[in-house]
Amino acid sequence: MSQFFQIHPETPQKRLIKQAVEILQQGGVIVYPTDSGYALGCHLGDKQAADRIKRIRRLDDKHNFTLVCRDLSDVGIYAKVGNTQFRLLKNFTPGPYTFILDATGEVPKRLLHPKRRTIGLRVPDNAIVQALLSELGEPIMSSTLILPGESEPMTDPYDIRETLEHELDLIIDGGFCGMEATTVVNMCGDVPEVTRVGKGNPAPFQLG
Protein backbone atom coordinates (compact mmCIF):
# COMPACT_ATOMS: atom_id res chain seq x y z
CA MET A 1 0.00 0.00 0.00
CA SER A 2 1.53 3.29 -1.08
CA GLN A 3 1.71 6.47 0.93
CA PHE A 4 -0.02 9.56 -0.47
CA PHE A 5 1.43 13.04 0.09
CA GLN A 6 -0.31 16.24 -0.93
CA ILE A 7 2.54 18.68 -1.59
CA HIS A 8 2.00 22.31 -2.46
CA PRO A 9 3.01 22.91 -6.11
CA GLU A 10 4.64 26.29 -5.42
CA THR A 11 5.85 26.06 -1.81
CA PRO A 12 6.57 22.38 -1.13
CA GLN A 13 6.47 21.36 2.53
CA LYS A 14 10.03 20.55 3.61
CA ARG A 15 8.92 17.78 5.98
CA LEU A 16 7.12 15.90 3.21
CA ILE A 17 9.98 16.44 0.74
CA LYS A 18 12.41 14.96 3.26
CA GLN A 19 10.16 11.94 3.80
CA ALA A 20 9.80 11.43 0.04
CA VAL A 21 13.58 11.47 -0.42
CA GLU A 22 14.00 8.94 2.40
CA ILE A 23 11.60 6.64 0.52
CA LEU A 24 13.72 7.00 -2.63
CA GLN A 25 16.93 6.32 -0.72
CA GLN A 26 15.43 3.18 0.80
CA GLY A 27 14.67 1.68 -2.62
CA GLY A 28 11.15 2.99 -3.09
CA VAL A 29 9.33 3.70 -6.34
CA ILE A 30 7.44 6.99 -6.35
CA VAL A 31 5.08 8.91 -8.61
CA TYR A 32 5.78 12.63 -8.71
CA PRO A 33 4.68 15.65 -10.76
CA THR A 34 6.85 17.34 -13.38
CA ASP A 35 6.24 20.25 -15.75
CA SER A 36 4.84 17.81 -18.35
CA GLY A 37 2.76 15.27 -16.44
CA TYR A 38 3.36 12.69 -13.74
CA ALA A 39 6.39 10.40 -13.76
CA LEU A 40 7.67 7.27 -12.07
CA GLY A 41 10.96 7.69 -10.23
CA CYS A 42 13.51 5.78 -8.20
CA HIS A 43 17.07 6.06 -6.91
CA LEU A 44 19.73 6.14 -9.62
CA GLY A 45 21.69 3.23 -8.18
CA ASP A 46 18.80 0.90 -7.34
CA LYS A 47 18.40 -1.87 -9.92
CA GLN A 48 15.48 -3.56 -8.11
CA ALA A 49 13.49 -0.32 -8.06
CA ALA A 50 14.22 0.24 -11.76
CA ASP A 51 13.02 -3.30 -12.49
CA ARG A 52 9.78 -2.52 -10.65
CA ILE A 53 9.22 0.50 -12.92
CA LYS A 54 9.84 -1.72 -15.93
CA ARG A 55 7.22 -4.17 -14.67
CA ILE A 56 4.66 -1.41 -14.05
CA ARG A 57 5.13 -0.07 -17.58
CA ARG A 58 5.98 -3.46 -19.18
CA LEU A 59 9.17 -2.08 -20.65
CA ASP A 60 11.92 -4.12 -22.28
CA ASP A 61 15.66 -3.75 -21.75
CA LYS A 62 15.93 -1.35 -24.69
CA HIS A 63 13.92 1.37 -22.92
CA ASN A 64 15.86 4.55 -22.30
CA PHE A 65 15.34 5.82 -18.76
CA THR A 66 15.77 9.53 -18.17
CA LEU A 67 17.89 11.13 -15.47
CA VAL A 68 15.95 14.07 -14.03
CA CYS A 69 18.52 16.66 -12.95
CA ARG A 70 18.46 19.74 -10.76
CA ASP A 71 20.47 21.96 -13.12
CA LEU A 72 23.19 21.98 -15.78
CA SER A 73 25.94 21.15 -13.28
CA ASP A 74 24.25 17.77 -12.77
CA VAL A 75 23.86 17.30 -16.53
CA GLY A 76 27.59 17.86 -16.99
CA ILE A 77 28.41 15.02 -14.62
CA TYR A 78 26.38 12.43 -16.49
CA ALA A 79 26.65 13.58 -20.12
CA LYS A 80 29.31 14.82 -22.52
CA VAL A 81 28.29 18.38 -23.34
CA GLY A 82 30.16 20.53 -25.89
CA ASN A 83 29.98 24.33 -26.11
CA THR A 84 27.18 24.42 -28.69
CA GLN A 85 25.15 21.86 -26.78
CA PHE A 86 25.70 23.75 -23.53
CA ARG A 87 24.37 26.99 -25.01
CA LEU A 88 21.20 25.26 -26.21
CA LEU A 89 20.72 23.51 -22.88
CA LYS A 90 21.19 26.77 -21.02
CA ASN A 91 18.49 28.42 -23.13
CA PHE A 92 15.93 25.63 -22.76
CA THR A 93 16.38 24.42 -19.18
CA PRO A 94 14.51 24.20 -16.98
CA GLY A 95 11.65 23.18 -19.26
CA PRO A 96 9.61 20.32 -20.76
CA TYR A 97 12.40 18.80 -22.84
CA THR A 98 14.34 15.55 -22.69
CA PHE A 99 17.81 15.75 -24.25
CA ILE A 100 19.55 12.63 -25.54
CA LEU A 101 23.30 12.97 -25.01
CA ASP A 102 26.39 10.78 -25.00
CA ALA A 103 26.81 9.43 -21.48
CA THR A 104 29.86 9.71 -19.25
CA GLY A 105 31.25 6.89 -17.13
CA GLU A 106 29.16 8.12 -14.19
CA VAL A 107 26.02 6.58 -15.68
CA PRO A 108 25.46 2.91 -14.72
CA LYS A 109 25.82 0.74 -17.83
CA ARG A 110 22.40 -0.83 -17.34
CA LEU A 111 20.80 2.59 -17.96
CA LEU A 112 22.51 3.22 -21.29
CA HIS A 113 21.12 2.57 -24.74
CA PRO A 114 22.69 -0.85 -25.50
CA LYS A 115 24.25 0.21 -28.81
CA ARG A 116 24.75 3.95 -28.66
CA ARG A 117 25.76 4.53 -25.00
CA THR A 118 23.41 7.49 -24.73
CA ILE A 119 21.25 8.75 -21.88
CA GLY A 120 18.21 10.98 -21.65
CA LEU A 121 18.55 13.99 -19.35
CA ARG A 122 16.11 16.67 -18.34
CA VAL A 123 15.72 19.61 -15.96
CA PRO A 124 12.02 20.14 -15.15
CA ASP A 125 10.51 23.51 -14.32
CA ASN A 126 8.57 22.28 -11.28
CA ALA A 127 9.05 23.36 -7.66
CA ILE A 128 8.30 19.92 -6.18
CA VAL A 129 10.87 18.18 -8.39
CA GLN A 130 13.44 20.86 -7.68
CA ALA A 131 12.88 20.44 -3.94
CA LEU A 132 13.22 16.65 -4.21
CA LEU A 133 16.45 16.95 -6.21
CA SER A 134 17.94 19.51 -3.82
CA GLU A 135 17.25 17.26 -0.85
CA LEU A 136 18.44 14.11 -2.66
CA GLY A 137 21.62 15.67 -4.04
CA GLU A 138 21.63 13.61 -7.24
CA PRO A 139 19.34 12.89 -10.22
CA ILE A 140 16.17 10.81 -10.03
CA MET A 141 15.95 7.93 -12.49
CA SER A 142 12.64 8.50 -14.20
CA SER A 143 10.07 7.33 -16.74
CA THR A 144 6.84 9.01 -17.81
CA LEU A 145 3.79 7.42 -16.17
CA ILE A 146 2.17 5.89 -19.25
CA LEU A 147 0.48 2.57 -18.52
CA PRO A 148 0.68 -0.40 -20.95
CA GLY A 149 -1.71 0.06 -23.87
CA GLU A 150 -2.11 3.80 -23.26
CA SER A 151 -0.66 6.63 -25.33
CA GLU A 152 -0.94 9.48 -22.82
CA PRO A 153 0.40 9.88 -19.28
CA MET A 154 -1.83 9.53 -16.22
CA THR A 155 -2.85 12.96 -14.89
CA ASP A 156 -4.98 12.48 -11.75
CA PRO A 157 -3.19 11.48 -8.52
CA TYR A 158 -6.37 9.85 -7.18
CA ASP A 159 -6.71 7.70 -10.32
CA ILE A 160 -3.03 6.82 -9.96
CA ARG A 161 -3.61 5.74 -6.35
CA GLU A 162 -6.63 3.65 -7.29
CA THR A 163 -4.76 1.91 -10.11
CA LEU A 164 -1.23 1.52 -8.73
CA GLU A 165 -1.32 1.87 -4.94
CA HIS A 166 -0.16 -1.74 -4.41
CA GLU A 167 2.81 -1.33 -6.78
CA LEU A 168 4.20 1.97 -5.49
CA ASP A 169 5.72 3.24 -2.26
CA LEU A 170 4.61 6.86 -2.61
CA ILE A 171 2.31 8.99 -4.74
CA ILE A 172 2.89 12.74 -4.58
CA ASP A 173 -0.20 14.79 -5.37
CA GLY A 174 1.12 18.06 -6.76
CA GLY A 175 -2.05 19.08 -8.57
CA PHE A 176 -2.66 19.09 -12.30
CA CYS A 177 0.60 19.42 -14.20
CA GLY A 178 -0.40 18.68 -17.77
CA MET A 179 -0.83 15.56 -19.83
CA GLU A 180 1.77 15.92 -22.57
CA ALA A 181 5.09 14.12 -22.48
CA THR A 182 8.29 16.06 -23.04
CA THR A 183 9.67 17.00 -26.42
CA VAL A 184 12.70 14.77 -27.03
CA VAL A 185 15.78 16.25 -28.73
CA ASN A 186 18.70 14.05 -29.76
CA MET A 187 21.88 16.10 -29.41
CA CYS A 188 24.44 13.42 -30.20
CA GLY A 189 24.94 14.35 -33.86
CA ASP A 190 26.24 17.47 -35.60
CA VAL A 191 22.81 19.12 -35.42
CA PRO A 192 19.95 18.55 -32.95
CA GLU A 193 17.19 16.19 -34.07
CA VAL A 194 13.67 16.29 -32.63
CA THR A 195 12.61 12.67 -32.16
CA ARG A 196 9.34 13.30 -30.31
CA VAL A 197 7.16 16.39 -30.27
CA GLY A 198 5.57 17.02 -26.88
CA LYS A 199 4.98 19.95 -24.58
CA GLY A 200 8.21 21.80 -25.36
CA ASN A 201 8.26 23.93 -28.52
CA PRO A 202 10.31 21.95 -31.10
CA ALA A 203 10.85 24.90 -33.48
CA PRO A 204 14.22 26.11 -32.10
CA PHE A 205 15.72 22.67 -32.79
CA GLN A 206 14.30 22.15 -36.28
CA LEU A 207 16.85 23.57 -38.66
CA GLY A 208 16.21 24.21 -42.32
Rosetta blueprint (number, residue, H / E / L):
1 M L
2 S L
3 Q E
4 F E
5 F E
6 Q E
7 I L
8 H L
9 P L
10 E L
11 T L
12 P L
13 Q L
14 K H
15 R H
16 L H
17 I H
18 K H
19 Q H
20 A H
21 V H
22 E H
23 I H
24 L H
25 Q H
26 Q L
27 G L
28 G L
29 V L
30 I E
31 V E
32 Y E
33 P E
34 T E
35 D L
36 S L
37 G E
38 Y E
39 A E
40 L E
41 G E
42 C E
43 H E
44 L L
45 G L
46 D L
47 K H
48 Q H
49 A H
50 A H
51 D H
52 R H
53 I H
54 K H
55 R H
56 I H
57 R H
58 R L
59 L L
60 D L
61 D L
62 K L
63 H L
64 N L
65 F L
66 T E
67 L E
68 V E
69 C L
70 R L
71 D L
72 L H
73 S H
74 D H
75 V H
76 G H
77 I H
78 Y H
79 A E
80 K L
81 V L
82 G L
83 N H
84 T H
85 Q H
86 F H
87 R H
88 L H
89 L H
90 K H
91 N H
92 F H
93 T L
94 P L
95 G L
96 P L
97 Y E
98 T E
99 F E
100 I E
101 L E
102 D E
103 A E
104 T L
105 G L
106 E L
107 V L
108 P L
109 K H
110 R H
111 L H
112 L L
113 H L
114 P L
115 K L
116 R L
117 R L
118 T E
119 I E
120 G E
121 L E
122 R E
123 V L
124 P L
125 D L
126 N L
127 A H
128 I H
129 V H
130 Q H
131 A H
132 L H
133 L H
134 S H
135 E H
136 L H
137 G L
138 E L
139 P L
140 I E
141 M E
142 S E
143 S E
144 T E
145 L L
146 I L
147 L L
148 P L
149 G L
150 E L
151 S L
152 E L
153 P L
154 M L
155 T L
156 D L
157 P H
158 Y H
159 D H
160 I H
161 R H
162 E H
163 T H
164 L H
165 E L
166 H L
167 E L
168 L L
169 D L
170 L E
171 I E
172 I E
173 D E
174 G L
175 G L
176 F L
177 C L
178 G L
179 M L
180 E L
181 A L
182 T L
183 T E
184 V E
185 V E
186 N E
187 M L
188 C L
189 G L
190 D L
191 V L
192 P L
193 E E
194 V E
195 T E
196 R E
197 V L
198 G L
199 K L
200 G L
201 N L
202 P L
203 A H
204 P H
205 F H
206 Q L
207 L L
208 G L
